[in-house]
Amino acid sequence: MANLLKLLKWKARHNDCDLDYVQIAKYLNVDNRIAEEYIQYLHRKHYIKKWFDIKCPSCGHYTRTDETELKKGINCSYVDCDQTLDVQNLKYKYEIFYKINDEKVLGKKGGEQTVTPVSYTHLRAHETTLH
C-alpha cells in the first residue's frame, strides 16, 4: 500500500490527478482485477473521488460532475441547453473516472498550496529552448 500512496502523491504533486486501474496495475505490476480492488479501497478511504461524464439526452453534450454534486442533482452544462439530468436513475450514457483527492493525499486544506523544494537539476529539466 505504501507504494500506491507514493504513486498518488507523485501524480498529485505533478498535477496529474486522473487515475485508473490500468495505471495502478502497471505501477504495482499486478493483475487488472487486483488493481480494480485497489481503486475501490482508495475510494472507500477517500484518497480518490469518483467523477462522472453524463451525456445529456437533449443536446448530446457531456456534463462532468463529481459524486457529491451528482447526489444534489445537476443541469446540462451546455450553454444553449437547460435540461435537468435525472441522475437518480442514470438512464443516460455516462462514464466513470477517478481523480486523486489531493487534500487527503497531500494534506492540503481549503485551497492551501504546499511548496515542495526541488533540486537545481529538477528545475533545469523543466527549461525549454525558449528560456
CNS distance restraints for C-alpha pairs under 8 A (distance, minus, plus):
assign (resid   1 and name CA) (resid   5 and name CA) 6.38 0.50 0.50
assign (resid   2 and name CA) (resid   6 and name CA) 6.27 0.50 0.50
assign (resid   3 and name CA) (resid   7 and name CA) 6.36 0.50 0.50
assign (resid   3 and name CA) (resid  28 and name CA) 7.56 0.50 0.50
assign (resid   4 and name CA) (resid   8 and name CA) 6.42 0.50 0.50
assign (resid   4 and name CA) (resid  24 and name CA) 7.50 0.50 0.50
assign (resid   4 and name CA) (resid  28 and name CA) 7.41 0.50 0.50
assign (resid   5 and name CA) (resid   9 and name CA) 6.17 0.50 0.50
assign (resid   5 and name CA) (resid 105 and name CA) 7.67 0.50 0.50
assign (resid   6 and name CA) (resid  10 and name CA) 6.09 0.50 0.50
assign (resid   7 and name CA) (resid  11 and name CA) 6.13 0.50 0.50
assign (resid   7 and name CA) (resid  27 and name CA) 7.91 0.50 0.50
assign (resid   8 and name CA) (resid  12 and name CA) 6.04 0.50 0.50
assign (resid   8 and name CA) (resid  17 and name CA) 7.96 0.50 0.50
assign (resid   8 and name CA) (resid 100 and name CA) 6.84 0.50 0.50
assign (resid   8 and name CA) (resid 105 and name CA) 6.88 0.50 0.50
assign (resid   9 and name CA) (resid  13 and name CA) 6.03 0.50 0.50
assign (resid   9 and name CA) (resid 102 and name CA) 7.91 0.50 0.50
assign (resid   9 and name CA) (resid 105 and name CA) 6.03 0.50 0.50
assign (resid   9 and name CA) (resid 106 and name CA) 6.41 0.50 0.50
assign (resid  10 and name CA) (resid  14 and name CA) 6.28 0.50 0.50
assign (resid  11 and name CA) (resid  15 and name CA) 6.23 0.50 0.50
assign (resid  11 and name CA) (resid  16 and name CA) 4.87 0.50 0.50
assign (resid  11 and name CA) (resid  17 and name CA) 5.90 0.50 0.50
assign (resid  12 and name CA) (resid  16 and name CA) 5.68 0.50 0.50
assign (resid  12 and name CA) (resid  17 and name CA) 5.36 0.50 0.50
assign (resid  12 and name CA) (resid 100 and name CA) 6.78 0.50 0.50
assign (resid  12 and name CA) (resid 102 and name CA) 5.97 0.50 0.50
assign (resid  12 and name CA) (resid 105 and name CA) 7.65 0.50 0.50
assign (resid  12 and name CA) (resid 106 and name CA) 7.45 0.50 0.50
assign (resid  13 and name CA) (resid 106 and name CA) 7.90 0.50 0.50
assign (resid  17 and name CA) (resid  99 and name CA) 5.13 0.50 0.50
assign (resid  17 and name CA) (resid 100 and name CA) 4.88 0.50 0.50
assign (resid  17 and name CA) (resid 101 and name CA) 7.84 0.50 0.50
assign (resid  17 and name CA) (resid 102 and name CA) 7.82 0.50 0.50
assign (resid  18 and name CA) (resid  97 and name CA) 7.64 0.50 0.50
assign (resid  18 and name CA) (resid  98 and name CA) 5.97 0.50 0.50
assign (resid  18 and name CA) (resid  99 and name CA) 4.55 0.50 0.50
assign (resid  18 and name CA) (resid 100 and name CA) 6.39 0.50 0.50
assign (resid  19 and name CA) (resid  23 and name CA) 6.83 0.50 0.50
assign (resid  19 and name CA) (resid  24 and name CA) 7.92 0.50 0.50
assign (resid  19 and name CA) (resid  97 and name CA) 7.42 0.50 0.50
assign (resid  19 and name CA) (resid  98 and name CA) 5.44 0.50 0.50
assign (resid  19 and name CA) (resid  99 and name CA) 5.72 0.50 0.50
assign (resid  19 and name CA) (resid 100 and name CA) 6.78 0.50 0.50
assign (resid  20 and name CA) (resid  24 and name CA) 6.73 0.50 0.50
assign (resid  20 and name CA) (resid  39 and name CA) 7.43 0.50 0.50
assign (resid  20 and name CA) (resid  97 and name CA) 7.08 0.50 0.50
assign (resid  20 and name CA) (resid  98 and name CA) 6.54 0.50 0.50
assign (resid  21 and name CA) (resid  25 and name CA) 5.99 0.50 0.50
assign (resid  21 and name CA) (resid  32 and name CA) 6.42 0.50 0.50
assign (resid  21 and name CA) (resid  35 and name CA) 5.05 0.50 0.50
assign (resid  21 and name CA) (resid  36 and name CA) 5.32 0.50 0.50
assign (resid  21 and name CA) (resid  38 and name CA) 7.83 0.50 0.50
assign (resid  21 and name CA) (resid  39 and name CA) 6.45 0.50 0.50
assign (resid  22 and name CA) (resid  26 and name CA) 6.20 0.50 0.50
assign (resid  22 and name CA) (resid  32 and name CA) 6.43 0.50 0.50
assign (resid  22 and name CA) (resid  35 and name CA) 7.21 0.50 0.50
assign (resid  23 and name CA) (resid  27 and name CA) 6.06 0.50 0.50
assign (resid  24 and name CA) (resid  28 and name CA) 5.93 0.50 0.50
assign (resid  24 and name CA) (resid  29 and name CA) 7.87 0.50 0.50
assign (resid  24 and name CA) (resid  30 and name CA) 7.88 0.50 0.50
assign (resid  24 and name CA) (resid  35 and name CA) 5.70 0.50 0.50
assign (resid  24 and name CA) (resid  38 and name CA) 7.98 0.50 0.50
assign (resid  25 and name CA) (resid  29 and name CA) 5.36 0.50 0.50
assign (resid  25 and name CA) (resid  30 and name CA) 4.83 0.50 0.50
assign (resid  25 and name CA) (resid  31 and name CA) 5.92 0.50 0.50
assign (resid  25 and name CA) (resid  32 and name CA) 5.53 0.50 0.50
assign (resid  25 and name CA) (resid  34 and name CA) 7.59 0.50 0.50
assign (resid  25 and name CA) (resid  35 and name CA) 5.20 0.50 0.50
assign (resid  26 and name CA) (resid  30 and name CA) 6.85 0.50 0.50
assign (resid  30 and name CA) (resid  34 and name CA) 6.45 0.50 0.50
assign (resid  30 and name CA) (resid  35 and name CA) 6.66 0.50 0.50
assign (resid  31 and name CA) (resid  35 and name CA) 6.39 0.50 0.50
assign (resid  32 and name CA) (resid  36 and name CA) 6.18 0.50 0.50
assign (resid  33 and name CA) (resid  37 and name CA) 6.49 0.50 0.50
assign (resid  34 and name CA) (resid  38 and name CA) 6.42 0.50 0.50
assign (resid  35 and name CA) (resid  39 and name CA) 6.33 0.50 0.50
assign (resid  36 and name CA) (resid  40 and name CA) 6.39 0.50 0.50
assign (resid  37 and name CA) (resid  41 and name CA) 6.21 0.50 0.50
assign (resid  38 and name CA) (resid  42 and name CA) 6.07 0.50 0.50
assign (resid  39 and name CA) (resid  43 and name CA) 6.12 0.50 0.50
assign (resid  40 and name CA) (resid  44 and name CA) 6.17 0.50 0.50
assign (resid  41 and name CA) (resid  45 and name CA) 6.23 0.50 0.50
assign (resid  42 and name CA) (resid  46 and name CA) 6.09 0.50 0.50
assign (resid  42 and name CA) (resid  47 and name CA) 5.08 0.50 0.50
assign (resid  42 and name CA) (resid  48 and name CA) 5.81 0.50 0.50
assign (resid  43 and name CA) (resid  47 and name CA) 5.92 0.50 0.50
assign (resid  43 and name CA) (resid  48 and name CA) 5.04 0.50 0.50
assign (resid  43 and name CA) (resid  49 and name CA) 6.15 0.50 0.50
assign (resid  43 and name CA) (resid  50 and name CA) 7.36 0.50 0.50
assign (resid  46 and name CA) (resid 101 and name CA) 6.97 0.50 0.50
assign (resid  46 and name CA) (resid 104 and name CA) 7.33 0.50 0.50
assign (resid  47 and name CA) (resid 100 and name CA) 6.18 0.50 0.50
assign (resid  47 and name CA) (resid 101 and name CA) 5.27 0.50 0.50
assign (resid  47 and name CA) (resid 102 and name CA) 7.74 0.50 0.50
assign (resid  47 and name CA) (resid 104 and name CA) 6.05 0.50 0.50
assign (resid  47 and name CA) (resid 105 and name CA) 6.20 0.50 0.50
assign (resid  48 and name CA) (resid  98 and name CA) 6.27 0.50 0.50
assign (resid  48 and name CA) (resid  99 and name CA) 5.48 0.50 0.50
assign (resid  48 and name CA) (resid 100 and name CA) 4.31 0.50 0.50
assign (resid  48 and name CA) (resid 101 and name CA) 4.81 0.50 0.50
assign (resid  49 and name CA) (resid  66 and name CA) 7.27 0.50 0.50
assign (resid  49 and name CA) (resid  67 and name CA) 7.45 0.50 0.50
assign (resid  49 and name CA) (resid  98 and name CA) 5.53 0.50 0.50
assign (resid  49 and name CA) (resid  99 and name CA) 5.34 0.50 0.50
assign (resid  49 and name CA) (resid 100 and name CA) 6.28 0.50 0.50
assign (resid  49 and name CA) (resid 101 and name CA) 6.10 0.50 0.50
assign (resid  50 and name CA) (resid  66 and name CA) 6.02 0.50 0.50
assign (resid  50 and name CA) (resid  67 and name CA) 5.79 0.50 0.50
assign (resid  50 and name CA) (resid  96 and name CA) 6.88 0.50 0.50
assign (resid  50 and name CA) (resid  97 and name CA) 6.00 0.50 0.50
assign (resid  50 and name CA) (resid  98 and name CA) 4.71 0.50 0.50
assign (resid  50 and name CA) (resid  99 and name CA) 6.64 0.50 0.50
assign (resid  51 and name CA) (resid  64 and name CA) 7.14 0.50 0.50
assign (resid  51 and name CA) (resid  65 and name CA) 5.74 0.50 0.50
assign (resid  51 and name CA) (resid  66 and name CA) 4.18 0.50 0.50
assign (resid  51 and name CA) (resid  67 and name CA) 5.87 0.50 0.50
assign (resid  51 and name CA) (resid  96 and name CA) 5.74 0.50 0.50
assign (resid  51 and name CA) (resid  97 and name CA) 5.27 0.50 0.50
assign (resid  51 and name CA) (resid  98 and name CA) 5.71 0.50 0.50
assign (resid  51 and name CA) (resid  99 and name CA) 7.16 0.50 0.50
assign (resid  52 and name CA) (resid  63 and name CA) 7.92 0.50 0.50
assign (resid  52 and name CA) (resid  64 and name CA) 5.62 0.50 0.50
assign (resid  52 and name CA) (resid  65 and name CA) 5.40 0.50 0.50
assign (resid  52 and name CA) (resid  66 and name CA) 6.03 0.50 0.50
assign (resid  52 and name CA) (resid  67 and name CA) 7.30 0.50 0.50
assign (resid  52 and name CA) (resid  94 and name CA) 6.53 0.50 0.50
assign (resid  52 and name CA) (resid  95 and name CA) 5.60 0.50 0.50
assign (resid  52 and name CA) (resid  96 and name CA) 4.70 0.50 0.50
assign (resid  52 and name CA) (resid  97 and name CA) 6.34 0.50 0.50
assign (resid  53 and name CA) (resid  62 and name CA) 5.71 0.50 0.50
assign (resid  53 and name CA) (resid  63 and name CA) 5.44 0.50 0.50
assign (resid  53 and name CA) (resid  64 and name CA) 4.46 0.50 0.50
assign (resid  53 and name CA) (resid  65 and name CA) 6.62 0.50 0.50
assign (resid  53 and name CA) (resid  94 and name CA) 5.32 0.50 0.50
assign (resid  53 and name CA) (resid  95 and name CA) 5.15 0.50 0.50
assign (resid  53 and name CA) (resid  96 and name CA) 6.60 0.50 0.50
assign (resid  54 and name CA) (resid  62 and name CA) 5.18 0.50 0.50
assign (resid  54 and name CA) (resid  63 and name CA) 5.22 0.50 0.50
assign (resid  54 and name CA) (resid  64 and name CA) 6.46 0.50 0.50
assign (resid  54 and name CA) (resid  92 and name CA) 6.65 0.50 0.50
assign (resid  54 and name CA) (resid  93 and name CA) 6.03 0.50 0.50
assign (resid  54 and name CA) (resid  94 and name CA) 4.28 0.50 0.50
assign (resid  54 and name CA) (resid  95 and name CA) 6.67 0.50 0.50
assign (resid  55 and name CA) (resid  60 and name CA) 5.60 0.50 0.50
assign (resid  55 and name CA) (resid  61 and name CA) 5.61 0.50 0.50
assign (resid  55 and name CA) (resid  62 and name CA) 4.34 0.50 0.50
assign (resid  55 and name CA) (resid  63 and name CA) 6.44 0.50 0.50
assign (resid  55 and name CA) (resid  92 and name CA) 6.11 0.50 0.50
assign (resid  55 and name CA) (resid  93 and name CA) 5.32 0.50 0.50
assign (resid  55 and name CA) (resid  94 and name CA) 5.89 0.50 0.50
assign (resid  56 and name CA) (resid  60 and name CA) 4.88 0.50 0.50
assign (resid  56 and name CA) (resid  61 and name CA) 5.48 0.50 0.50
assign (resid  56 and name CA) (resid  62 and name CA) 6.16 0.50 0.50
assign (resid  56 and name CA) (resid  63 and name CA) 7.31 0.50 0.50
assign (resid  56 and name CA) (resid  76 and name CA) 6.31 0.50 0.50
assign (resid  56 and name CA) (resid  83 and name CA) 7.41 0.50 0.50
assign (resid  56 and name CA) (resid  85 and name CA) 7.08 0.50 0.50
assign (resid  56 and name CA) (resid  92 and name CA) 7.01 0.50 0.50
assign (resid  56 and name CA) (resid  93 and name CA) 7.98 0.50 0.50
assign (resid  57 and name CA) (resid  92 and name CA) 6.74 0.50 0.50
assign (resid  58 and name CA) (resid  81 and name CA) 7.64 0.50 0.50
assign (resid  58 and name CA) (resid  83 and name CA) 6.85 0.50 0.50
assign (resid  59 and name CA) (resid  81 and name CA) 6.79 0.50 0.50
assign (resid  61 and name CA) (resid  76 and name CA) 7.50 0.50 0.50
assign (resid  61 and name CA) (resid  77 and name CA) 7.74 0.50 0.50
assign (resid  61 and name CA) (resid  78 and name CA) 6.37 0.50 0.50
assign (resid  62 and name CA) (resid  76 and name CA) 7.68 0.50 0.50
assign (resid  62 and name CA) (resid  77 and name CA) 7.69 0.50 0.50
assign (resid  63 and name CA) (resid  76 and name CA) 5.86 0.50 0.50
assign (resid  63 and name CA) (resid  77 and name CA) 5.50 0.50 0.50
assign (resid  63 and name CA) (resid  78 and name CA) 7.66 0.50 0.50
assign (resid  65 and name CA) (resid  69 and name CA) 6.18 0.50 0.50
assign (resid  65 and name CA) (resid  70 and name CA) 6.33 0.50 0.50
assign (resid  66 and name CA) (resid  70 and name CA) 6.13 0.50 0.50
assign (resid  67 and name CA) (resid  71 and name CA) 6.48 0.50 0.50
assign (resid  68 and name CA) (resid  72 and name CA) 6.96 0.50 0.50
assign (resid  69 and name CA) (resid  73 and name CA) 6.50 0.50 0.50
assign (resid  69 and name CA) (resid  74 and name CA) 7.03 0.50 0.50
assign (resid  70 and name CA) (resid  74 and name CA) 6.44 0.50 0.50
assign (resid  70 and name CA) (resid  87 and name CA) 6.59 0.50 0.50
assign (resid  71 and name CA) (resid  87 and name CA) 7.50 0.50 0.50
assign (resid  71 and name CA) (resid  88 and name CA) 7.73 0.50 0.50
assign (resid  73 and name CA) (resid  84 and name CA) 7.83 0.50 0.50
assign (resid  73 and name CA) (resid  85 and name CA) 6.99 0.50 0.50
assign (resid  73 and name CA) (resid  86 and name CA) 6.92 0.50 0.50
assign (resid  73 and name CA) (resid  87 and name CA) 6.36 0.50 0.50
assign (resid  74 and name CA) (resid  84 and name CA) 6.17 0.50 0.50
assign (resid  74 and name CA) (resid  85 and name CA) 5.77 0.50 0.50
assign (resid  74 and name CA) (resid  86 and name CA) 7.73 0.50 0.50
assign (resid  74 and name CA) (resid  87 and name CA) 7.57 0.50 0.50
assign (resid  75 and name CA) (resid  82 and name CA) 6.62 0.50 0.50
assign (resid  75 and name CA) (resid  83 and name CA) 5.81 0.50 0.50
assign (resid  75 and name CA) (resid  84 and name CA) 4.30 0.50 0.50
assign (resid  75 and name CA) (resid  85 and name CA) 5.54 0.50 0.50
assign (resid  76 and name CA) (resid  81 and name CA) 6.39 0.50 0.50
assign (resid  76 and name CA) (resid  82 and name CA) 6.22 0.50 0.50
assign (resid  76 and name CA) (resid  83 and name CA) 5.52 0.50 0.50
assign (resid  76 and name CA) (resid  84 and name CA) 6.24 0.50 0.50
assign (resid  76 and name CA) (resid  85 and name CA) 6.65 0.50 0.50
assign (resid  77 and name CA) (resid  81 and name CA) 7.43 0.50 0.50
assign (resid  78 and name CA) (resid  82 and name CA) 7.85 0.50 0.50
assign (resid  86 and name CA) (resid  90 and name CA) 6.72 0.50 0.50
assign (resid  87 and name CA) (resid  91 and name CA) 7.82 0.50 0.50
assign (resid  90 and name CA) (resid  94 and name CA) 7.86 0.50 0.50
assign (resid 100 and name CA) (resid 105 and name CA) 7.55 0.50 0.50
assign (resid 101 and name CA) (resid 105 and name CA) 6.18 0.50 0.50
assign (resid 102 and name CA) (resid 106 and name CA) 5.32 0.50 0.50
assign (resid 102 and name CA) (resid 107 and name CA) 7.12 0.50 0.50
assign (resid 102 and name CA) (resid 108 and name CA) 6.69 0.50 0.50
assign (resid 103 and name CA) (resid 107 and name CA) 5.06 0.50 0.50
assign (resid 103 and name CA) (resid 108 and name CA) 4.28 0.50 0.50
assign (resid 103 and name CA) (resid 109 and name CA) 5.86 0.50 0.50
assign (resid 103 and name CA) (resid 110 and name CA) 7.78 0.50 0.50
assign (resid 104 and name CA) (resid 108 and name CA) 6.88 0.50 0.50
assign (resid 108 and name CA) (resid 112 and name CA) 5.61 0.50 0.50
assign (resid 108 and name CA) (resid 113 and name CA) 6.45 0.50 0.50
assign (resid 108 and name CA) (resid 114 and name CA) 6.92 0.50 0.50
assign (resid 118 and name CA) (resid 122 and name CA) 6.18 0.50 0.50
assign (resid 118 and name CA) (resid 123 and name CA) 7.08 0.50 0.50
assign (resid 119 and name CA) (resid 123 and name CA) 6.51 0.50 0.50
assign (resid 120 and name CA) (resid 124 and name CA) 6.22 0.50 0.50
assign (resid 121 and name CA) (resid 125 and name CA) 6.21 0.50 0.50
assign (resid 122 and name CA) (resid 126 and name CA) 6.97 0.50 0.50
assign (resid 123 and name CA) (resid 127 and name CA) 6.98 0.50 0.50
assign (resid 127 and name CA) (resid 131 and name CA) 6.62 0.50 0.50
